[in-house]
Amino acid sequence: MSQTSNRIVTAIGVAVIIACASTARTGAQHSQNPFHDHSDNGETIHVLPTPASVHSPRDTQPTDAPVHNGVAVFPASYGSGSLIDHGGSEMSNAQFRAIYWNASVADSTQTSLGYATIKDQMNAFVNAFADTMNYSGSPTSDYSIVQQYGSSNPISALLPNAGFRVDTQPAKSKISDTGIQSYLATLFTSGAETPSASTLYGVYFPAGMKVQLQGGMSCSSFCGYHSHFTYNGTLIKYAVFPYTNCAACSVTGKSVADILTIVTSHEIREAVTDALGTAWYDSAGYEADDKCAWHNLYQMTNGGFWVQPEYSNGGTVTRSGFTATYPGPGCVVPNR
């Protein structure tokens, strides 16, 4: 494609964003919630703050879950009470697609578990993260705890891996949230990516490239977030993953890839259960994984990938063809 064509495509993408990105972020939540920020155009963004920027009444430092056999439930670190259904949208049949800004992040070797590159470890993690059956209370139910929050439609226990793209974008010093939306719109407009309302697009940025929100920069005030915009009538859900080699997003003993799987587990579950910020959150405005952030981190039985717990309301829930009794209330660690 010529430089002129590139400029035309980019202009179209930006125009689509300006015309269509105004989906309301209404119904949510308390302005003092540390898990909320705002984009450069004022829209509410659901961020994962750095460990040092949130303070639990129980513990101010990130911790690993103690060793135990089977399912364990720990008290929530943040928020107030159980999650409340506010009637908003969920992603009932989500899939995940990773988009790497360029090869410097995709081919980074700051990995663990024997993987050669970041893209290899993240791809294996996405394959391993979802369960293959409805919630069963088993020691491998790392994802299907979300099924209790399928109020509009049942949430699938499956999370298909839609693969990944390694782009060739030049490194920048920083990018805004609307810049990220424009980038995704350009991929859709050019035909490089297919817009889908059931896909969560995870955008991974290289080291040194900051993402800027109104409350501050990535790797100083937050480690990732999920959001959405409308492209040609399709509601696009996306998650943003800055490179976590900074001190603020680091946890002792864990690689960059380990932190990325922790942050990715947080953002996938929250995008699925609270896609637009209008569905499931507690009386203080905290989403499911906010309530358990940076505490009782654990390694999945399937693959050994590091993730964080998700909050469960507990109780018995019937969902289209299956009934499950969920542990809780509290932060669920299936196995450690």
C-alpha positions in Angstrom: 0.0 0.0 0.0 1.3 3.4 -0.9 2.0 6.2 1.7 -0.9 8.1 0.1 -3.3 5.1 0.5 -2.1 4.7 4.1 -2.9 8.3 4.8 -6.4 7.9 3.3 -7.1 4.7 5.3 -5.9 6.4 8.5 -8.1 9.4 7.8 -11.1 7.2 7.2 -10.4 5.3 10.5 -10.1 8.5 12.4 -13.3 9.8 10.9 -15.1 6.7 11.9 -13.9 7.1 15.4 -15.0 10.7 15.6 -18.4 9.7 14.2 -19.0 6.5 16.1 -17.0 6.4 19.3 -19.6 8.1 21.5 -21.2 5.0 22.9 -22.3 6.2 26.4 -20.4 5.0 29.4 -23.3 5.4 31.7 -24.7 3.8 34.8 -21.3 3.3 36.5 -19.9 4.1 39.3 -18.2 6.0 41.9 -15.7 8.7 40.8 -13.4 8.0 43.7 -13.0 4.4 42.7 -9.2 3.9 42.0 -10.0 1.4 39.3 -11.6 4.2 37.2 -9.9 6.8 35.0 -10.9 8.8 32.0 -9.7 8.9 28.4 -8.5 12.0 26.6 -12.1 12.7 25.5 -13.6 12.2 29.0 -15.0 8.7 28.7 -14.8 6.4 31.7 -12.0 3.8 31.5 -11.8 0.8 33.7 -8.1 0.4 34.6 -6.1 -2.0 36.7 -4.1 0.4 38.9 -0.5 -0.4 39.8 -0.1 -2.3 43.1 1.3 0.7 44.9 -1.5 3.0 43.8 -4.3 1.0 45.5 -4.4 0.3 49.2 -6.3 -2.7 50.6 -7.5 -2.5 54.2 -6.0 -6.0 54.5 -2.7 -5.7 52.7 -0.9 -3.0 50.8 1.3 -5.3 48.8 0.6 -7.9 46.1 0.7 -11.5 47.5 0.7 -15.0 46.2 -2.1 -17.3 47.3 -1.0 -19.8 50.0 -0.5 -23.4 49.0 -3.7 -25.5 49.2 -5.4 -28.3 47.5 -8.6 -27.7 45.6 -10.8 -24.6 45.6 -10.1 -21.8 48.2 -12.0 -18.6 48.8 -10.3 -15.4 50.2 -11.9 -12.2 51.4 -12.2 -9.4 48.8 -9.4 -6.8 49.0 -11.5 -3.9 47.6 -15.1 -2.7 47.2 -18.2 -3.4 49.2 -20.3 -6.5 49.2 -21.3 -8.8 46.3 -21.6 -7.8 42.7 -24.9 -6.3 41.6 -26.5 -6.9 38.2 -27.2 -3.4 36.8 -28.7 -4.8 33.6 -25.9 -3.9 31.2 -24.2 -5.9 28.4 -22.0 -8.9 28.9 -20.0 -10.9 26.3 -21.9 -14.2 26.2 -19.7 -15.8 23.5 -16.4 -14.0 23.7 -13.2 -14.8 21.9 -9.8 -13.2 22.3 -7.5 -11.9 19.7 -4.0 -10.4 20.5 -2.6 -7.6 18.4 1.1 -6.7 18.9 2.0 -3.2 18.0 5.3 -4.5 16.5 7.8 -7.3 16.7 9.7 -5.8 19.5 6.9 -6.7 22.0 5.8 -9.9 20.2 9.4 -11.3 20.1 10.5 -10.1 23.5 12.3 -12.8 25.4 11.3 -11.6 28.9 9.3 -14.7 29.5 9.0 -17.7 31.8 7.9 -21.4 31.8 10.3 -22.1 28.9 8.6 -20.0 26.2 10.9 -18.3 23.7 8.9 -15.1 23.2 6.1 -13.0 24.7 3.7 -13.9 21.8 4.4 -17.7 22.4 3.7 -17.5 26.1 0.6 -15.3 25.7 -0.8 -17.5 22.9 -0.4 -20.6 25.1 -2.0 -18.8 28.0 -5.1 -17.9 26.0 -5.4 -21.5 24.9 -5.2 -22.7 28.5 -7.2 -20.1 30.3 -10.7 -21.1 29.4 -12.4 -24.2 30.6 -13.8 -26.8 28.3 -17.0 -27.4 30.3 -19.5 -25.4 32.3 -18.5 -24.5 35.8 -17.9 -27.6 37.8 -16.1 -26.4 40.9 -13.0 -28.2 39.8 -9.4 -27.1 40.6 -9.0 -26.0 37.0 -12.0 -23.6 36.8 -9.9 -20.5 36.2 -12.3 -18.8 33.7 -15.8 -20.4 34.1 -16.5 -18.6 37.4 -17.7 -15.9 35.0 -20.7 -18.0 34.1 -22.7 -17.0 37.2 -22.8 -13.4 35.8 -24.6 -14.3 32.6 -27.9 -12.4 33.2 -28.8 -11.1 29.7 -27.6 -14.4 28.1 -25.7 -17.3 29.4 -21.9 -16.8 29.4 -20.0 -19.5 27.6 -17.3 -21.4 29.5 -15.3 -21.4 26.2 -13.0 -18.5 25.2 -11.8 -19.4 21.7 -8.3 -18.1 20.8 -8.7 -16.0 17.7 -5.0 -15.9 17.1 -2.7 -12.9 16.9 -1.4 -10.2 14.6 2.2 -8.9 14.8 2.0 -5.4 13.3 4.8 -3.3 12.0 3.9 0.0 13.6 6.9 2.3 14.5 7.5 2.8 18.2 6.1 6.0 19.7 6.8 7.7 23.0 3.1 7.7 23.9 -0.4 7.1 22.6 -3.8 8.2 23.8 -6.9 6.1 24.2 -8.6 7.7 21.2 -5.3 7.0 19.3 -5.7 3.3 20.1 -9.3 3.4 18.9 -8.2 5.1 15.7 -5.5 2.4 15.2 -8.0 -0.4 15.6 -10.4 1.4 13.2 -7.6 1.7 10.6 -7.1 -2.1 10.8 -10.8 -2.7 10.3 -11.1 -0.2 7.4 -8.1 -1.6 5.6 -9.4 -5.1 5.9 -6.4 -6.2 8.0 -8.8 -7.1 10.9 -12.5 -8.0 10.9 -14.7 -6.0 13.3 -16.6 -8.3 15.6 -18.8 -7.5 18.6 -17.9 -10.9 20.2 -14.2 -10.5 20.0 -12.1 -8.9 22.7 -9.1 -7.3 21.0 -6.1 -7.2 23.2 -3.5 -4.6 22.1 0.0 -5.2 23.4 2.5 -2.3 23.3 6.4 -2.4 23.3 8.7 -1.3 26.0 9.0 2.4 26.4 5.7 3.2 24.7 3.4 4.8 27.2 -0.4 4.9 27.2 -1.8 8.2 28.5 -5.1 8.7 30.3 -6.3 11.8 32.2 -5.2 10.3 35.5 -1.7 9.5 34.3 0.5 7.3 32.3 0.8 3.5 32.0 3.4 1.9 34.2 3.1 4.7 36.7 -0.7 4.9 37.5 -2.1 1.8 35.7 -1.0 -1.5 34.2 -3.9 -2.2 31.8 -7.5 -1.5 31.0 -10.6 -2.5 29.0 -12.9 -0.2 27.1 -15.1 0.0 23.9 -16.1 2.1 21.0 -18.5 1.8 18.0 -17.1 1.2 14.5 -19.6 1.3 11.6 -22.4 0.1 13.9 -20.4 -2.7 15.6 -19.6 -2.3 19.3 -15.9 -3.1 19.6 -14.5 -4.2 22.9 -10.8 -3.9 23.5 -8.2 -4.2 26.2 -4.9 -2.3 26.4 -1.7 -3.9 27.7 1.4 -1.7 28.2 4.7 -3.5 28.5 5.1 -4.3 32.1 8.9 -4.0 32.6 8.4 -1.0 34.8 8.9 -1.1 38.6 5.3 0.1 39.3 3.8 -2.9 37.5 6.4 -5.5 38.6 6.0 -8.2 41.2 9.1 -9.8 42.7 9.9 -13.1 41.2 7.7 -12.7 38.1 8.7 -12.0 34.5 7.2 -9.5 32.2 5.2 -12.3 30.6 3.9 -13.4 34.0 2.6 -9.9 34.8 1.0 -9.7 31.3 -0.9 -13.0 31.9 -2.0 -11.6 35.3 -3.2 -8.3 33.8 -4.8 -10.2 30.8 -6.7 -12.5 33.1 -8.1 -9.4 34.9 -9.2 -7.6 31.7 -10.6 -10.6 29.9 -12.9 -11.5 32.8 -14.0 -8.0 33.4 -14.7 -7.3 29.7 -16.8 -10.4 29.6 -18.8 -9.7 32.7 -19.1 -5.9 32.4 -18.4 -5.1 28.7 -19.6 -1.5 28.8 -19.3 -0.7 32.5 -23.1 -1.0 33.0 -23.5 -4.7 34.0 -21.9 -6.3 37.1 -20.2 -4.2 39.8 -20.6 -3.8 43.5 -22.2 -1.0 45.5 -18.9 0.9 45.5 -18.4 0.5 41.7 -15.8 -2.3 41.8 -15.9 -4.9 39.0 -15.4 -8.6 39.6 -11.6 -8.7 39.2 -11.1 -5.3 40.8 -12.2 -6.8 44.1 -9.3 -9.3 44.0 -6.6 -7.3 42.2 -2.9 -8.0 43.1 -3.8 -10.3 46.0 -3.7 -14.1 46.1 -2.1 -14.4 42.7 -1.8 -18.0 41.7 -0.5 -20.4 39.0 -3.0 -22.2 36.9 -3.1 -25.9 37.1 -3.3 -26.0 33.3 0.1 -24.7 32.1 1.4 -23.0 35.2 0.5 -19.4 34.0 0.2 -16.7 36.6 -3.3 -15.2 37.0 -5.3 -13.4 39.7 -8.5 -14.6 41.3 -12.0 -13.4 40.3 -14.7 -12.5 42.8 -17.6 -14.9 43.1 -21.0 -14.0 44.7 -21.4 -17.6 45.6 -24.7 -19.5 45.7 -26.5 -21.6 43.2 -27.3 -20.2 39.7 -29.2 -21.9 36.9 -28.1 -20.9 33.4 -29.7 -22.4 30.2 -29.0 -26.1 30.5 -26.8 -26.3 33.6 -27.0 -25.4 37.3 -23.9 -24.7 39.3 -23.1 -23.9 42.9 -20.4 -21.4 43.0 -17.9 -20.9 45.9 -18.0 -17.6 47.8 -18.6 -14.9 48.4 -15.0 -14.0 47.9 -12.0 -14.3 45.6 -11.8 -17.8 44.2 -8.4 -19.6 43.7 -9.2 -22.9 42.0 -5.9 -24.6 42.9 -2.5 -23.6 44.3 
